[in-house]
Amino acid sequence: MSQSYDEAESCNSPEWIKNDILVDKRYMETIYMNMKNQIEIPEAQSKLKGSTSFLTFPVIDRISRDIYSDLLDEIYELTVQDPGSMRMSNILKNIIENIEKYTFIAVYYGSLIHLLLVRKILVEVFFHFAQHYSDSWLKYLCLQMSTLNGDTKIIKKVFEHFISYLNVCSFEKIFRLYSITNVLPIKMERNRVKLTTLQYIGYYLSDEDYQKCENEIFKIADSWIKDDKRIISLGYHLIECMQKNVERMNVDKILRFSIDILQKDFRKFYDDIFKLLTHIDFKNVEDDLIKQLIIIIDKFITNKESRNNLYELHDLIIALRKKCKKLTKHWDHLIKKEWNNFYENVYNLEILDLSINTTTDYILKFTNIINDRNKTQGVNGKYSEYGADLYSTIINILNDKSTKVNLLKILPSILSILLSVLYNEKQITSEKSACFRLLMSLESICYSIWGKVVNKMLDPCKVSITCRRYSIFPSYIFSQTLSSPVGVIKWRIGQYKICF
């Protein structure tokens, strides 16, 4: 490319030819930098910035404009045509002929970037015609061309849109969507496209075809791990592919891959690996592999610095403790000793059989946090939402049949705080809707003592004013809780009725 540009300079070629060479050179330099895990401005881009002329390719630009003009005209005509009417058109033939001209000129002038753009144009043309005519052949062509396009973003959009078509597609055609990627010349691009495509077709392949794909995916994974000059970005595609196929993929192979990642200290992938392992069924996994994983996690538990900023580690520990009870029993003592904050706030509540007093204290602790948040909401014009839904946490604790709670002790305190949330004029709607859901759960669980406690606390006039002010709730809250019809909904609290 550099030599071609130098020759164009020496021959005093037109600016648009020299700029086209620079665009091709920029594309190749970007691929090279991706393979070397480098992020910098390509040399060709620096030269393009210094150019005073517009980026243009006279003949191809005109043909491209004609293609998109015809495509937009056809979309418009199909959109505004009368219901039930039939449209006869040869516009697709004209568009394909223009694409042929576009391709010929790109080949004649040796423009790499425009040859690559042909694939993108074909995807867009087939997508719009498949969308409007709902033609199976066009849908399949669109899926094929998106795979050949090499852009994973386009692949995801097209497959997500036409995923239902795979339900009626033959095993042979589905496998061809994967095998066709072998024509892609650049190994990095080819592997990335294979991984992205398998995310969407994994559950639609025959057993035989899926086994072929799985074997190839793990060959890519093994060579990637062993390669000292590995392409970092490919790791994310590998993990995402395994996450999408976790229900069908060989669990032992996934676990070996994950252990290799953790043992080689590829820290940037830790959270993605933890999230992947959380969804694995460990019933049929080799005990040796589970023991290796537990030893690795033991090191995270005992080393405070190593577990910093690992947001998915909590969920993996909880999942493993529930699925592999015998092998992880020592965590009860280890986590209490080495990671007390996690033990007190999460682990203790999720794993251990707590006493009635401990469980009751947890609920009171959560309601006190709700009360503190309620007091600061709207102060000095500051409003906040929180990632932890404490209302749902309390509901889950109360609905757990194995959990014992002192209802007489907690109910007055909880009701007092929840009513203060409802009465707070500065509280946000989502918080009040969550508060209503908890109140409804409490009524169904504490039905035997509900009336006595509520009658002493509830101010019917105040509740009526609060509920009328938030008349938006019926269509939102009750559709998610009782599936009640939108309209006048009456919710009984003791002897009183709250009317919306």
N, C-alpha and C positions, 0 to 999 in steps of 0.2 A: 504493500500500500504506500509506503514511504517512497519507494522508487517510482511508482505510478504518479504520485503527486509531484515529485521532482521533474519528471519528464513533461508533465502538463505545464509546469511553471516554465521550463526551458522552451517549450513550443508555443508559449503565450496562448494557451487554450482559454476558452471562455470561462468566466467566473463560475457559472453554474456547474460545469464539468469538474472544476477543481473542488468546489464545495461538496459535490456528490462523493468524490473520492475521500474527502475528509470525514463525511458522515459514515461511510463504510469503515474507515479506519477507526473512528471513534467506537463503533459497534464492536469491532474486533479487540480493541484495547480494553473495553469494558468487560468482555468475556474473560480476557487474560487476567485482569485484576481480580475478578470474582474467583477464578481458579487459584489465585495466589492469596486470597483473603485480604486484599488490599482495597482501601477506600481513598481515592484521590481523583483529581480532575484529569481526564485523559489529555494527552498532548494535542490530539486533533481538535478537542473542544476549545482549547486555548486559541488555536489558530482560527477557528470558526468565530469566536468572539471578536477577534481582530478584523474580521471581514466586514466591508462596508456594504456588501450587496445582500439582497434577500436570498434565503434558501429556496431555490426553485428548480424544477426540471420541466422545461416548457411543454413538450408533447405529453409526457406522462401526467402532468398536472391537469391538462385539459381532459384527457381520457378519464382520469379519476373523478373529475367534476361531473362528467357525463354519467358515470356509473352511479354516483350517489344521487344525482338529480333524478335519474330514472327510478331509482329505488324509492326515493321520497314520494315521487308522483304516484307510484303504484300503491304505496302504503296509504296515501291520502285517498285514492279512489276506492280502495277496499274499506277504508274506515267510514266513508260517507255514503256508500252504496245502500240502497233500500233493503230492508230485511227480506230474506227469501229470494233475492235476485241473484243471478249468476253472471260472473264476469269472465269473459274470454279475452285473454291477452297473451301476446308473445314477448312481453317485456323481459322475462327471464332469459330468453334466448338472446335478446339484444345485449343484456348485461353481461352474459357469459362471453359473447363475441368481443365486447369491449375489454373484458378481463384478459382475453387471449392477446389482444393488441398490446395491452399494458405489459403483459409478460414478455412478449416478443421484443418490445423496445428496451425493457430492463435487461434482457439477455444481450441484445445487440450492443448496448452501451456498457455492459458489464457492471450494472448497478446492483450490488448485493442487497442493500437495504430495501430497494424497491421489489426485488424478488421475494424477500421475506414479507413485505407488506401485502403481496398477493394472497398469502395464506390468511391474513387478517381480513382482507376484503371478502374472501370466499366465506369465512365464518359469518360475517355480518350479513351478507346476502342470503345465505342459506337459513340463517336464524330468522330473519324477518319473513321470508316466504314460508318457512315451516310454521312460524307463529300464526300467520294469517290464514294459510290454507290448511293447517293441521294435517300435513301430509307426512306419513311415516318415513318415506324414502328421504325427504328433505331433512327430517329430524335426525336421521342416522348420518346423513352427509354432514350435517352441522356438528354432530358429536365427533365424527372422524376428523373434520378440519380443525376443530378446536384442539384436539390432541396433537395434530401435526403442527399447529401454530406454535407450540412450545412455550406459550405464556401461561403459567399456572393460574393466574388470576382469571383469564378468559376461560380456561378449562373448568374452574369451579363454578363460574356463573352459568355457563352453558349446561353443564351436567346437573346442577341444582334445578335449572328451569325445565329440562327434559327428562328428569330422573324417572318419571312415571312411564316413559316409553320403554325403559328396560324391562318392565313387567311383562311386556308382550313380545320381547325380542328373543331370538333364538340364542342358545349357548354359544354357537359358532360366531354369530355377529358380535356378541358381547366380548368374547375373547379377542376378536379381531381389533377391537378398540384399544386393547392393551398391546397386542403383538405388533400393531402398525407403528408403534413408537420406535421400533428397531431401525427405521429408515432415517431417524434424526442423526445427523453426522457428529455432533458434539456430545461426548460421553456425559459431561456434567448435566447438560440440558436433557439428554435422553433419560438418565436416572431420575431426575427431578420430575419429569413428566410421567414416568412409569409409576412413581410413588403417589403422585396426585391422582392419576386415573384410577388406581386400585382402591383409593379411598371411597370412590363412588360405585364401582362395579363389583367390589369384593363379595357382597352377599348375593349377587346375581349370577355368578359363574358356576359352572358345573364343578363337582368335586375334583375331577381330574384336572381341569383347567386351573382351578384355584391352587391346587398343589404345585403346578408349574410356576405360577406367579409367586407363590409364597417362597419357594426355593430360590427363585431369582432375587427376591427382595432381601432375603437373609444373606445371599452372596454379596449383594451391594453393601449390606450392613457390616458384614465381616471385613470386607476389603476397606471400607471407610474407617473402621476402628483401628485396623492395623497400619493404615497409611499415615506416615509421619507428616505428610503434606496434605492432609485431608481438607476438603472444602467444608468449612464450618457450617454454612447455611444448609447443607444437605442433611445434617443431623436433625434439624427441625422437621424436615419433610419425612424422614424415616420414623420419627416418634409419632408424628401426626397420622401417618399411614397405619401404624400399629394400633393407635388409639381408635381409629375408625373401624378396624377389623378385629378388635380384641375378642369378640365373641366367637370368631371362627379361626383365628390364627393359632398356631401351636404355642401354648403358654410357656412351655419349657424354653423354647427359642427366645421368646420375648424376655423371659427372666434372665437368661444368659446374657443377652444384649444389654439389659438394664444393669446387671452386675458389672459388666465390663465398663460401662459408662461411669459408674460410681467408683470403681477401683482405679480408673485412670484419672480421676479428679477433673472430669469435664463439668465444672461447676455450673456453667451457664445452662446446662441441660437438666440440672437436678430437679427443679420444680416440675418440668414436663415429664420426667421419668417417674417421679413420685405420683403424679396425677394418673399416669398410665398404669402403674402398679396397683393403685387404689381400686381399679375396676376389674382386676384379675380374680378369677375363681381359683383358689389355691388347693382345691380338693384333690386334683389329680396331678399336682406338681411334685417333682422329685424332692424328697426331704432334704437332700444335700444342698439343693439350690435354695430352698427356704432358709436353711441354717446359715448359708453364706450371706443371704440378704439380711438376716437378723443380726449377724455379727457386724455388718456394715452400719446398720441403724443404731446398734449399741454405741458405736463410736460417735455418732451424731448426738446421742443422748448425753454422753459423758463429757463431750467437748462443746462448751458454750459457744465458742467462736465459730466452729464449723457449721452450726445450725442457724447462724444469723441470716435473716432475709430469706429463709426457706419457708415459704408460705404454705406449701402443700404437704410438708412433713407431718403436721398434726393429723391430717386426714389419713395418711398412710399408716401411721402408728395405730390409730383407732381401728382402721379396717383390718390390719394384720392381727391385732390383739383379739378381735372378735372371730376372725376366720381360723387362726392358728393358736388356739388357747393354750395348749400344752407347751409349745415351743417358745411362747412369749410370756409365760407366767412370771418370769423373773423381772419383767418390766415394771410390775406394780411397785416393787421396792426400789428398783433402779431409778425410775422417773421421779418418785417421791424424794429421793436423795439428791439427784443431780439436776432436776428440772421442776422444782417445786411449784413455780408459777403455773406451768402447763398442767401439772398434776391437780392443783387445787381448782383451777377454773374450767378445765375441760375433761381431762382423763378420768378423774375421780367420779365425775357425774356420768360419763359415757360407759365406763367399764365395770366399776365396782358395785356390789350390792350394798347400798347405803342404808343406814339406819333411818328410822322415821324422823328423828330430830335433825339429822344432817340434810336430808332431802328438803325438809321444811325450811331450814336455814338458807339453802340455795335459792329457793323460790323467793323468800323474803329479800335476799341479796339482790336478785334480779329486779324485783319491784322497786327497791330503793334506788337502783340505777335509773329505772324509768322515771322515778320521781325527780331525781336530780336533773335529768335531761329536760323534763317538763318545766322545771323552774327557770332554766336558762334559755328556753326557746323563745325567740322573738325579742330578747333583751337587747337594747341598743340597736335594734334593727337587724340582728344576726339570727339566721335560721339554719338549722342543721338537719341532715338525715344521716342515718347510721347503717353500717354494713351488717351489724349483728341484730337480728330480729328477736329481741328478748321476749316479745309476746308469744311468738311461735315456740320458742324454747320452753316457756312455762306450760303451754298447751301440750307439748310432746311429753313433758315430765308427768303431767296429770293424767294423760291418756295411757301411759305405760302401766300395764296391769301388774308388773312386778314391783312397782314403786309404791311405797307407803308414805302418805302425807297426812299431817295433822291439820285437817280442814278447819276445825274450830279455831285453831290458832292463827291461820293465815288469812282466812276469808275477810274479816273486817279490815285488816291492814291493806290487802290487795284492792278491795272495793273502794276504800278511801282514796287510794292513789289513782286508780283508774277513773274515778269520777272527777278527780282534780284535772286529769288529762282532758276529759270531755268538756269540763267547764271552762278550760283555759281558752280564751278568745284568740290567743296568739299561736295556738298549736296548729300544726299543718294537718291537712285532710288525711294523708296516708297514715299518719300516726293515730288519728282518731278511728280510722277504719280498722286498724290492727287492734286497737283497744276494744272496739265492739266485738270483734271475733273472740277475743279472750273472755269478755263478759258472757257471751253466749255459751262458750265451752264451760265456764264456771257454773252457769245455771244448770246445765245438763249433768255435770259431775256432782255438784253440791246440792242437788234438788231437795234432800231431806232437811237441810238447815237453811236453805236459801231464803225462804220467806221471812223467817225470824230475824235474820241478820239485815236483810235489805230494808224491811219496814222501819228499822231504827235509823237508817242512814239516808234513805232516798228522799229528796225534795222534789215532788212531782212537778211543781211549777218551774223549777230551775231546769229540770230534765227536759220538759216540754219546750222551753225556750231554746235550749241547746240543740235539740233535734230538729226543730223547725228551721233554725239557722243553717243547718247542714243537710238540707233536703236533697242534696246530691247523692247521699249515701245509698238509698234503696237500690239504684241501678248498678252500684259498684259492689257494696258489701254483700248484699244478700245473693247476688248472682254467683258469688264465690263461696258462700257458706251454706245457705239453705236452698239455693236455686229457686227462690220465690219469684213470682212475676213482678215486674216493675209496676208500681202503683201505690196504693195505700197499704202499707205493711204495718202490722201491729206486733210488737215484741213485748211479751209479758215479763215484768220483773216483780215478783211477789204479787201484790194486789194492784200494782200500777201498770199502765200500758203506755208505751212510748209510741206515738203515732207520727209517721213521716208524711 
